Amino acid sequence: MNEKILSEILSKVSTLPKNDYGTDITQDLFEVTKNELNELEIKFEPYIYKQKERLKIFYTKDDYFKYSKNFYNNNSMFGFKISNDKMLTEKFLKLANVPTTNSIKLSANQFEKGMEYLVDNPSPKVVKPINLANGRGVFVDVTTDNFREVWEQCVSIQKQRKVKYPKVLIQDMVTGFEVRVIVVEGKVLSATLRTPPYVIGDGNNTIADLINEKNKIRSSNEYFRNKDLKQDEKVIDYLSSKQQNLDTVLKENELCITYPISNLVNGGENIVVTHLLNDKILKTAQDAVIAIPGIHTAGVDVLIDSLETETPTILEVNKAPALQLNYYPYIGEPQSPLKYIFSSLVLEQKIINNQLDINNLNEFEFNILINRYKYLFRKQKTLSTIIGNIKN
């Protein structure tokens, strides 16, 4: 994402208020789940298993299913294994004719093979670990000139995080920006844009001053107070690549991205953009979830070059999406995806156990079932296409 695109996006949401979260919120998704179940009047009981709190969620007075944090019961372990492996995910997406990236996966001792790949494919690449989240260890604009340094850092970050067998993913660098689309049983619940960290000039203050002022504002917002904009060596190097530095004074209303990776940890913002996206983007996100066997609830990372584009690229299908993004957006109306997820799971258990009374369904529940069975029909057709493509 560049300054021009980010400025255009911010102008489209300029009339929406920025959300200020007080100390009464919880950032623990497990606690958010309990709150949502209480609002739905779904009975639950906490219990401890392997030193971790889990829930028994009752779909009748006496019958329940078990829930552990981030493991949604409509996602299977088979689906987990596919979505946990970026290369497998990419393969299934391609077999289902869903637009995605071109990548290779290498072990920590295959640096020379990686260098050969860059020599044979000289366009800039993205290099990242295969199993870390929140943008950790992700490097962009990688060429043969900086590949060795990037490789060493990528492997080192994994070792620091106790990854037993570090793997490095090299992808074609596709221009644009990411949107996280939440899909449950084929229904798109929301789309959230994560921006890179940025500041806006006032004609007087330096970039460093603007960063400090923005961090001061974020420190009073419970959800963002530990997500500061950085002023480290990476930021300094990135600014230098744009002929800027921390002492640069920006013109009034001049926007400056201080680091190119879009995530909240480094000082970015999350903005609800569901209403701004082309319907074809949302359908492609649905198609991505449909393409992964055993996955029904997911956060789909979609790369687009504008909010109006009709040709996205799927980067990832995450079976355990960070739903805090949806509950605590910086700009836009907060969403409640867990209500839909658990309402769907309760209905599913009632159906499986022949305990659903069709006459007692309300409109919300009825629509869940309609969406679910349309989705399952599409998923079955897509899996047939995948099998056919494998045979061919």
VOPAGU-2260 file (C-alpha; in pm, 1 decimal, decimal comma):
REM VOPAGU-2260
SITE   aa  ch    i         X         Y         Z
SITE  MET   A    0       0,0       0,0       0,0
SITE  ASN   A    1     131,6     343,4     -87,7
SITE  GLU   A    2      43,7     688,5      42,3
SITE  LYS   A    3    -189,2     768,5    -248,9
SITE  ILE   A    4    -406,1     458,2    -197,5
SITE  LEU   A    5    -415,8     498,6     180,7
SITE  SER   A    6    -516,7     864,5     147,4
SITE  GLU   A    7    -802,6     766,8     -85,2
SITE  ILE   A    8    -924,5     498,8     157,7
SITE  LEU   A    9    -908,8     732,7     457,6
SITE  SER   A   10   -1107,1     995,0     266,3
SITE  LYS   A   11   -1385,9     739,2     206,3
SITE  VAL   A   12   -1419,7     667,9     579,1
SITE  SER   A   13   -1352,4    1022,9     698,2
SITE  THR   A   14   -1711,4    1072,2     814,4
SITE  LEU   A   15   -1704,3     761,7    1035,2
SITE  PRO   A   16   -1610,5     813,0    1400,7
SITE  LYS   A   17   -1292,4     669,6    1548,8
SITE  ASN   A   18   -1374,7     423,2    1825,3
SITE  ASP   A   19   -1235,1     489,8    2170,9
SITE  TYR   A   20   -1222,2     176,5    2388,3
SITE  GLY   A   21   -1214,7     208,8    2765,0
SITE  THR   A   22   -1070,1     -20,4    3028,5
SITE  ASP   A   23   -1395,2    -216,9    3054,3
SITE  ILE   A   24   -1321,7    -414,2    2735,3
SITE  THR   A   25   -1149,0    -751,2    2728,2
SITE  GLN   A   26    -899,2    -838,4    2456,4
SITE  ASP   A   27    -911,6   -1205,6    2549,9
SITE  LEU   A   28   -1119,8   -1372,0    2278,0
SITE  PHE   A   29   -1223,9   -1642,5    2523,1
SITE  GLU   A   30   -1380,8   -1380,8    2750,8
SITE  VAL   A   31   -1544,8   -1216,3    2448,9
SITE  THR   A   32   -1691,9   -1557,4    2365,5
SITE  LYS   A   33   -1843,9   -1586,5    2713,6
SITE  ASN   A   34   -1999,6   -1241,4    2679,5
SITE  GLU   A   35   -2150,0   -1330,7    2342,5
SITE  LEU   A   36   -2291,7   -1660,7    2470,1
SITE  ASN   A   37   -2453,3   -1476,3    2760,2
SITE  GLU   A   38   -2614,4   -1228,9    2519,0
SITE  LEU   A   39   -2741,1   -1518,0    2306,6
SITE  GLU   A   40   -2873,3   -1684,7    2625,8
SITE  ILE   A   41   -2679,5   -1999,1    2539,1
SITE  LYS   A   42   -2584,8   -2189,0    2853,0
SITE  PHE   A   43   -2217,4   -2276,1    2901,5
SITE  GLU   A   44   -1988,0   -2412,7    3168,8
SITE  PRO   A   45   -1611,5   -2348,0    3190,8
SITE  TYR   A   46   -1381,7   -2640,2    3266,6
SITE  ILE   A   47   -1005,7   -2700,4    3270,6
SITE  TYR   A   48    -835,7   -2947,7    3038,4
SITE  LYS   A   49    -455,9   -2974,8    3011,2
SITE  GLN   A   50    -423,1   -2659,8    3221,1
SITE  LYS   A   51    -631,7   -2453,8    2978,2
SITE  GLU   A   52    -983,0   -2322,0    3023,3
SITE  ARG   A   53   -1241,4   -2458,1    2782,8
SITE  LEU   A   54   -1619,2   -2444,7    2755,9
SITE  LYS   A   55   -1908,5   -2686,2    2750,6
SITE  ILE   A   56   -2169,8   -2518,2    2532,6
SITE  PHE   A   57   -2522,6   -2654,1    2574,7
SITE  TYR   A   58   -2751,9   -2685,2    2275,1
SITE  THR   A   59   -3026,5   -2840,1    2490,5
SITE  LYS   A   60   -3074,5   -2839,6    2866,1
SITE  ASP   A   61   -2844,0   -3139,0    2910,9
SITE  ASP   A   62   -2654,4   -3185,8    2583,5
SITE  TYR   A   63   -2341,0   -2992,1    2497,7
SITE  PHE   A   64   -2040,4   -2971,2    2269,6
SITE  LYS   A   65   -1691,7   -2870,1    2376,5
SITE  TYR   A   66   -1512,4   -2554,6    2267,3
SITE  SER   A   67   -1149,9   -2452,5    2306,0
SITE  LYS   A   68   -1018,4   -2109,5    2214,7
SITE  ASN   A   69    -985,4   -2052,5    1839,8
SITE  PHE   A   70   -1093,5   -2407,9    1752,5
SITE  TYR   A   71   -1435,6   -2378,2    1592,7
SITE  ASN   A   72   -1617,7   -2709,1    1588,1
SITE  ASN   A   73   -1720,2   -2682,2    1224,6
SITE  ASN   A   74   -1350,3   -2686,0    1123,7
SITE  SER   A   75   -1194,7   -3031,6    1107,2
SITE  MET   A   76    -838,9   -3133,2    1194,2
SITE  PHE   A   77    -791,5   -3223,2     826,9
SITE  GLY   A   78    -885,1   -2867,3     734,0
SITE  PHE   A   79    -651,9   -2738,0    1006,7
SITE  LYS   A   80    -357,2   -2921,1     854,6
SITE  ILE   A   81    -424,5   -2773,7     511,1
SITE  SER   A   82    -479,7   -2414,3     626,4
SITE  ASN   A   83    -174,7   -2432,6     855,9
SITE  ASP   A   84      42,7   -2506,8     552,5
SITE  LYS   A   85      58,1   -2209,0     316,4
SITE  MET   A   86     182,2   -2427,2      30,3
SITE  LEU   A   87    -101,3   -2678,7      69,1
SITE  THR   A   88    -351,8   -2393,7      90,6
SITE  GLU   A   89    -210,7   -2246,6    -228,8
SITE  LYS   A   90    -237,2   -2584,0    -403,7
SITE  PHE   A   91    -603,8   -2634,5    -309,8
SITE  LEU   A   92    -691,4   -2279,0    -413,4
SITE  LYS   A   93    -530,1   -2333,1    -753,2
SITE  LEU   A   94    -708,2   -2665,9    -800,1
SITE  ALA   A   95   -1036,7   -2483,6    -733,8
SITE  ASN   A   96    -942,7   -2205,8    -979,0
SITE  VAL   A   97    -929,0   -1944,1    -701,9
SITE  PRO   A   98    -669,8   -1671,2    -777,5
SITE  THR   A   99    -372,8   -1696,0    -541,3
SITE  THR   A  100       3,4   -1649,6    -515,7
SITE  ASN   A  101     296,2   -1845,7    -661,5
SITE  SER   A  102     532,8   -1967,6    -389,0
SITE  ILE   A  103     809,6   -2207,1    -302,4
SITE  LYS   A  104     883,2   -2349,2      43,7
SITE  LEU   A  105    1238,0   -2410,0     159,4
SITE  SER   A  106    1408,6   -2548,5     468,8
SITE  ALA   A  107    1661,4   -2345,3     667,6
SITE  ASN   A  108    1953,0   -2520,6     493,3
SITE  GLN   A  109    1833,7   -2444,8     138,7
SITE  PHE   A  110    1958,5   -2088,1     101,6
SITE  GLU   A  111    2141,0   -2162,7    -224,5
SITE  LYS   A  112    1825,2   -2307,5    -378,4
SITE  GLY   A  113    1639,8   -1993,0    -276,5
SITE  MET   A  114    1906,8   -1773,9    -435,8
SITE  GLU   A  115    1886,8   -1976,5    -757,8
SITE  TYR   A  116    1509,4   -1922,0    -760,2
SITE  LEU   A  117    1556,8   -1544,8    -729,1
SITE  VAL   A  118    1816,4   -1544,6   -1007,6
SITE  ASP   A  119    1578,7   -1736,6   -1236,5
SITE  ASN   A  120    1278,2   -1524,5   -1131,0
SITE  PRO   A  121    1422,8   -1172,6   -1088,1
SITE  SER   A  122    1105,3    -980,5    -997,8
SITE  PRO   A  123    1088,3    -859,7    -631,3
SITE  LYS   A  124     969,1   -1123,3    -384,0
SITE  VAL   A  125     810,1   -1153,0     -41,9
SITE  VAL   A  126    1000,5   -1371,7     204,1
SITE  LYS   A  127     833,6   -1491,2     524,4
SITE  PRO   A  128     816,1   -1776,1     776,0
SITE  ILE   A  129     559,9   -2040,7     698,4
SITE  ASN   A  130     411,1   -2054,8    1047,6
SITE  LEU   A  131     429,8   -1717,0    1225,6
SITE  ALA   A  132     150,9   -1460,6    1256,9
SITE  ASN   A  133     106,6   -1081,6    1290,3
SITE  GLY   A  134     356,7   -1001,5    1017,2
SITE  ARG   A  135     650,8   -1143,2    1213,6
SITE  GLY   A  136     948,3   -1214,5     990,7
SITE  VAL   A  137     779,6   -1084,5     673,9
SITE  PHE   A  138    1009,9    -905,0     429,1
SITE  VAL   A  139     903,4    -729,4     109,5
SITE  ASP   A  140    1092,8    -608,5    -200,1
SITE  VAL   A  141    1343,9    -891,1    -165,1
SITE  THR   A  142    1597,2    -926,5    -446,4
SITE  THR   A  143    1929,1   -1105,2    -488,1
SITE  ASP   A  144    2099,3    -798,5    -335,5
SITE  ASN   A  145    1936,8    -832,2       9,4
SITE  PHE   A  146    1827,7   -1196,3       3,3
SITE  ARG   A  147    2106,5   -1332,4     225,1
SITE  GLU   A  148    2039,2   -1078,9     501,8
SITE  VAL   A  149    1661,8   -1135,2     480,5
SITE  TRP   A  150    1704,7   -1514,0     481,4
SITE  GLU   A  151    1919,6   -1505,1     794,8
SITE  GLN   A  152    1673,7   -1277,9     975,5
SITE  CYS   A  153    1373,7   -1489,0     873,2
SITE  VAL   A  154    1535,4   -1808,2    1003,0
SITE  SER   A  155    1663,5   -1635,1    1318,0
SITE  ILE   A  156    1316,7   -1503,7    1409,7
SITE  GLN   A  157    1176,1   -1855,8    1388,7
SITE  LYS   A  158    1452,6   -1998,2    1604,6
SITE  GLN   A  159    1393,6   -1726,4    1864,6
SITE  ARG   A  160    1031,7   -1838,4    1876,8
SITE  LYS   A  161    1133,7   -2202,2    1928,7
SITE  VAL   A  162    1028,6   -2321,1    1583,2
SITE  LYS   A  163    1192,4   -2663,0    1564,5
SITE  TYR   A  164    1224,5   -2683,0    1186,0
SITE  PRO   A  165    1221,9   -2331,1    1036,0
SITE  LYS   A  166    1071,9   -2302,7     688,8
SITE  VAL   A  167    1097,6   -2005,7     455,2
SITE  LEU   A  168     833,2   -1913,1     200,8
SITE  ILE   A  169     928,3   -1714,4    -109,7
SITE  GLN   A  170     636,5   -1558,3    -295,8
SITE  ASP   A  171     591,8   -1337,7    -597,8
SITE  MET   A  172     539,1    -984,5    -472,4
SITE  VAL   A  173     188,9    -884,2    -577,5
SITE  THR   A  174     119,9    -515,0    -539,7
SITE  GLY   A  175    -177,5    -391,2    -341,0
SITE  PHE   A  176    -305,9    -411,4      13,1
SITE  GLU   A  177    -466,9    -673,9     235,0
SITE  VAL   A  178    -825,7    -702,6     353,5
SITE  ARG   A  179    -929,2    -968,2     608,0
SITE  VAL   A  180   -1270,9   -1114,1     519,4
SITE  ILE   A  181   -1451,9   -1323,0     782,6
SITE  VAL   A  182   -1655,0   -1609,4     632,2
SITE  VAL   A  183   -1873,5   -1848,6     835,9
SITE  GLU   A  184   -2057,3   -2132,9     662,8
SITE  GLY   A  185   -2039,8   -1945,0     334,5
SITE  LYS   A  186   -2167,9   -1615,3     472,7
SITE  VAL   A  187   -1945,2   -1307,9     463,1
SITE  LEU   A  188   -1975,4   -1135,3     799,4
SITE  SER   A  189   -1729,8    -850,6     756,7
SITE  ALA   A  190   -1423,9    -718,7     575,9
SITE  THR   A  191   -1154,3    -533,0     764,8
SITE  LEU   A  192    -861,7    -337,4     626,0
SITE  ARG   A  193    -539,6    -329,1     827,5
SITE  THR   A  194    -333,2     -24,0     742,8
SITE  PRO   A  195      40,8      17,0     772,7
SITE  PRO   A  196     152,0     264,3    1042,6
SITE  TYR   A  197     127,8     621,6     918,0
SITE  VAL   A  198     128,0     984,6    1028,2
SITE  ILE   A  199     -23,2    1297,3     874,8
SITE  GLY   A  200     177,9    1618,1     867,0
SITE  ASP   A  201      84,1    1959,2    1004,5
SITE  GLY   A  202     360,2    2167,8     846,7
SITE  ASN   A  203     545,0    2210,8    1176,6
SITE  ASN   A  204     628,0    1881,0    1345,3
SITE  THR   A  205     880,4    1618,1    1245,1
SITE  ILE   A  206     784,3    1256,8    1167,4
SITE  ALA   A  207     926,3    1159,6    1508,6
SITE  ASP   A  208     707,0    1423,1    1678,3
SITE  LEU   A  209     400,1    1303,1    1489,7
SITE  ILE   A  210     471,3     941,6    1587,1
SITE  ASN   A  211     506,9    1039,1    1953,4
SITE  GLU   A  212     181,3    1235,4    1944,2
SITE  LYS   A  213      -5,1     950,0    1778,3
SITE  ASN   A  214     131,6     701,1    2031,7
SITE  LYS   A  215      15,9     930,6    2311,2
SITE  ILE   A  216    -339,3     923,4    2171,4
SITE  ARG   A  217    -326,9     544,4    2128,8
SITE  SER   A  218    -203,2     498,9    2486,0
SITE  SER   A  219    -540,6     616,1    2617,7
SITE  ASN   A  220    -731,1     369,8    2397,4
SITE  GLU   A  221    -742,7      30,0    2571,4
SITE  TYR   A  222    -727,1    -179,3    2254,8
SITE  PHE   A  223    -442,7      16,6    2094,1
SITE  ARG   A  224    -235,7     128,7    2392,3
SITE  ASN   A  225      29,8    -144,2    2353,5
SITE  LYS   A  226      44,5    -117,2    1975,4
SITE  ASP   A  227     280,8     175,9    1926,3
SITE  LEU   A  228     420,6     311,4    1603,1
SITE  LYS   A  229     790,2     223,7    1603,4
SITE  GLN   A  230    1099,7     436,6    1550,1
SITE  ASP   A  231    1346,4     150,9    1516,5
SITE  GLU   A  232    1610,3      70,4    1256,3
SITE  LYS   A  233    1356,8     -85,2    1017,8
SITE  VAL   A  234    1151,2     234,3    1020,7
SITE  ILE   A  235    1462,9     446,3     970,0
SITE  ASP   A  236    1571,2     231,8     674,0
SITE  TYR   A  237    1226,2     243,0     517,1
SITE  LEU   A  238    1201,9     621,0     551,6
SITE  SER   A  239    1550,9     650,4     402,7
SITE  SER   A  240    1432,9     455,6      96,4
SITE  LYS   A  241    1183,3     739,5      42,7
SITE  GLN   A  242    1443,2    1013,7     102,7
SITE  GLN   A  243    1292,6    1087,8     443,7
SITE  ASN   A  244    1401,9    1047,2     805,0
SITE  LEU   A  245    1258,5    1091,3    1153,9
SITE  ASP   A  246    1352,1    1463,0    1144,4
SITE  THR   A  247    1162,1    1528,4     820,6
SITE  VAL   A  248     886,1    1790,1     857,9
SITE  LEU   A  249     577,7    1686,9     658,6
SITE  LYS   A  250     361,2    1941,9     482,2
SITE  GLU   A  251      13,3    2003,6     618,3
SITE  ASN   A  252    -212,9    1701,4     543,3
SITE  GLU   A  253      80,3    1513,3     386,4
SITE  LEU   A  254      46,5    1143,0     469,0
SITE  CYS   A  255     357,4     937,4     538,1
SITE  ILE   A  256     364,0     560,0     579,9
SITE  THR   A  257     638,1     489,8     833,8
SITE  TYR   A  258     669,7     114,0     766,5
SITE  PRO   A  259     515,7     -89,6     481,4
SITE  ILE   A  260     383,5    -394,2     673,7
SITE  SER   A  261      10,7    -367,4     750,9
SITE  ASN   A  262     -63,6    -485,6    1103,3
SITE  LEU   A  263    -172,6    -342,4    1435,8
SITE  VAL   A  264     133,2    -459,0    1630,8
SITE  ASN   A  265     353,7    -205,6    1450,7
SITE  GLY   A  266     104,8      79,0    1484,6
SITE  GLY   A  267    -144,0      18,4    1205,1
SITE  GLU   A  268    -520,9      64,0    1222,8
SITE  ASN   A  269    -816,8    -163,2    1146,0
SITE  ILE   A  270   -1100,9     -18,7     940,4
SITE  VAL   A  271   -1432,0    -184,2     850,6
SITE  VAL   A  272   -1463,7    -167,4     469,9
SITE  THR   A  273   -1731,1    -431,0     397,8
SITE  HIS   A  274   -1964,2    -171,5     247,3
SITE  LEU   A  275   -1689,8     -30,6      22,7
SITE  LEU   A  276   -1577,4    -353,1    -148,3
SITE  ASN   A  277   -1690,4    -485,6    -483,1
SITE  ASP   A  278   -1914,8    -791,8    -443,4
SITE  LYS   A  279   -1672,0    -995,8    -654,2
SITE  ILE   A  280   -1407,7    -954,2    -383,3
SITE  LEU   A  281   -1641,5   -1094,7    -119,5
SITE  LYS   A  282   -1741,3   -1384,4    -345,1
SITE  THR   A  283   -1376,4   -1472,7    -406,0
SITE  ALA   A  284   -1323,1   -1485,3     -28,4
SITE  GLN   A  285   -1619,9   -1723,4      -4,2
SITE  ASP   A  286   -1473,4   -1934,0    -284,9
SITE  ALA   A  287   -1143,5   -1958,0     -94,4
SITE  VAL   A  288   -1312,7   -2107,7     214,3
SITE  ILE   A  289   -1518,3   -2338,4      -4,5
SITE  ALA   A  290   -1196,8   -2466,8    -167,1
SITE  ILE   A  291   -1038,5   -2592,6     157,6
SITE  PRO   A  292   -1180,2   -2930,2     268,1
SITE  GLY   A  293   -1292,8   -2932,5     630,8
SITE  ILE   A  294   -1281,0   -2552,5     674,6
SITE  HIS   A  295   -1608,7   -2367,5     731,6
SITE  THR   A  296   -1509,0   -2072,9     953,7
SITE  ALA   A  297   -1209,6   -1867,2     843,9
SITE  GLY   A  298   -1047,8   -1530,2     803,1
SITE  VAL   A  299    -945,0   -1487,7     439,5
SITE  ASP   A  300    -659,4   -1249,5     358,2
SITE  VAL   A  301    -736,4   -1091,9      22,8
SITE  LEU   A  302    -491,3    -873,4    -170,0
SITE  ILE   A  303    -643,8    -598,8    -384,9
SITE  ASP   A  304    -508,8    -288,5    -556,7
SITE  SER   A  305    -814,5     -71,6    -489,2
SITE  LEU   A  306   -1151,0     -91,8    -315,1
SITE  GLU   A  307   -1316,4    -103,4    -657,4
SITE  THR   A  308   -1110,4    -388,5    -803,5
SITE  GLU   A  309   -1277,7    -706,7    -927,4
SITE  THR   A  310    -958,4    -916,4    -947,8
SITE  PRO   A  311    -825,0   -1007,0    -602,0
SITE  THR   A  312    -548,5   -1247,1    -499,3
SITE  ILE   A  313    -601,2   -1479,6    -201,7
SITE  LEU   A  314    -300,5   -1482,4      32,1
SITE  GLU   A  315    -420,5   -1700,3     319,6
SITE  VAL   A  316    -719,3   -1889,4     462,8
SITE  ASN   A  317    -681,5   -1865,9     840,8
SITE  LYS   A  318    -886,0   -2120,1    1039,5
SITE  ALA   A  319    -835,6   -1920,3    1362,3
SITE  PRO   A  320    -890,4   -1557,0    1259,9
SITE  ALA   A  321    -806,2   -1279,1    1503,7
SITE  LEU   A  322   -1167,2   -1174,2    1560,6
SITE  GLN   A  323   -1058,0    -894,1    1792,5
SITE  LEU   A  324   -1006,9    -699,6    1468,3
SITE  ASN   A  325   -1381,7    -716,6    1418,7
SITE  TYR   A  326   -1485,6    -641,7    1774,9
SITE  TYR   A  327   -1254,6    -344,6    1814,5
SITE  PRO   A  328   -1212,0    -161,0    1483,1
SITE  TYR   A  329   -1039,7     175,5    1496,4
SITE  ILE   A  330   -1281,6     309,8    1234,8
SITE  GLY   A  331   -1623,3     159,7    1157,7
SITE  GLU   A  332   -1901,8     -14,9    1342,9
SITE  PRO   A  333   -1785,7    -299,7    1571,8
SITE  GLN   A  334   -1893,1    -646,3    1452,9
SITE  SER   A  335   -2008,3    -956,7    1646,0
SITE  PRO   A  336   -1897,9   -1258,6    1439,0
SITE  LEU   A  337   -1900,6   -1499,2    1735,4
SITE  LYS   A  338   -2276,6   -1462,2    1769,3
SITE  TYR   A  339   -2323,9   -1595,5    1418,9
SITE  ILE   A  340   -2061,6   -1868,1    1466,9
SITE  PHE   A  341   -2211,5   -2009,3    1786,4
SITE  SER   A  342   -2570,1   -1975,2    1671,1
SITE  SER   A  343   -2470,8   -2181,4    1367,2
SITE  LEU   A  344   -2286,9   -2441,0    1578,2
SITE  VAL   A  345   -2581,8   -2484,1    1815,1
SITE  LEU   A  346   -2819,4   -2534,7    1521,9
SITE  GLU   A  347   -2580,8   -2787,0    1368,2
SITE  GLN   A  348   -2571,2   -2994,2    1687,0
SITE  LYS   A  349   -2949,6   -2992,4    1709,4
SITE  ILE   A  350   -2973,7   -3114,7    1349,8
SITE  ILE   A  351   -2713,1   -3388,0    1397,1
SITE  ASN   A  352   -2889,4   -3515,3    1707,0
SITE  ASN   A  353   -3241,4   -3482,5    1560,4
SITE  GLN   A  354   -3339,3   -3224,2    1822,8
SITE  LEU   A  355   -3431,4   -2931,6    1599,4
SITE  ASP   A  356   -3790,8   -2811,4    1611,2
SITE  ILE   A  357   -3845,0   -2632,4    1280,8
SITE  ASN   A  358   -4151,0   -2456,5    1422,6
SITE  ASN   A  359   -3941,3   -2281,3    1687,5
SITE  LEU   A  360   -3686,0   -2130,2    1448,9
SITE  ASN   A  361   -3671,5   -1750,9    1442,7
SITE  GLU   A  362   -3587,3   -1558,6    1124,0
SITE  PHE   A  363   -3219,6   -1523,5    1216,5
SITE  GLU   A  364   -3181,2   -1899,5    1270,4
SITE  PHE   A  365   -3376,6   -1982,0     956,2
SITE  ASN   A  366   -3145,9   -1759,4     747,6
SITE  ILE   A  367   -2842,5   -1929,8     901,1
SITE  LEU   A  368   -2973,4   -2266,7     782,7
SITE  ILE   A  369   -3054,0   -2138,6     432,7
SITE  ASN   A  370   -2704,2   -1989,0     396,0
SITE  ARG   A  371   -2544,9   -2302,2     539,1
SITE  TYR   A  372   -2704,6   -2546,7     297,8
SITE  LYS   A  373   -2643,0   -2325,7      -4,9
SITE  TYR   A  374   -2281,4   -2310,6     104,5
SITE  LEU   A  375   -2250,1   -2687,2     157,7
SITE  PHE   A  376   -2392,5   -2746,7    -189,9
SITE  ARG   A  377   -2132,3   -2512,6    -341,2
SITE  LYS   A  378   -1854,4   -2672,9    -138,0
SITE  GLN   A  379   -1945,6   -3019,5    -262,7
SITE  LYS   A  380   -1941,7   -2898,5    -623,9
SITE  THR   A  381   -1604,1   -2730,3    -574,4
SITE  LEU   A  382   -1449,1   -3039,5    -415,1
SITE  SER   A  383   -1568,5   -3237,0    -718,1
SITE  THR   A  384   -1388,2   -2983,6    -940,8
SITE  ILE   A  385   -1070,9   -3019,9    -730,1
SITE  ILE   A  386   -1080,4   -3399,9    -761,9
SITE  GLY   A  387   -1129,8   -3365,2   -1136,4
SITE  ASN   A  388    -834,5   -3127,6   -1166,3
SITE  ILE   A  389    -614,0   -3364,3    -964,4
SITE  LYS   A  390    -700,6   -3649,0   -1202,2
SITE  ASN   A  391    -619,9   -3432,4   -1501,0
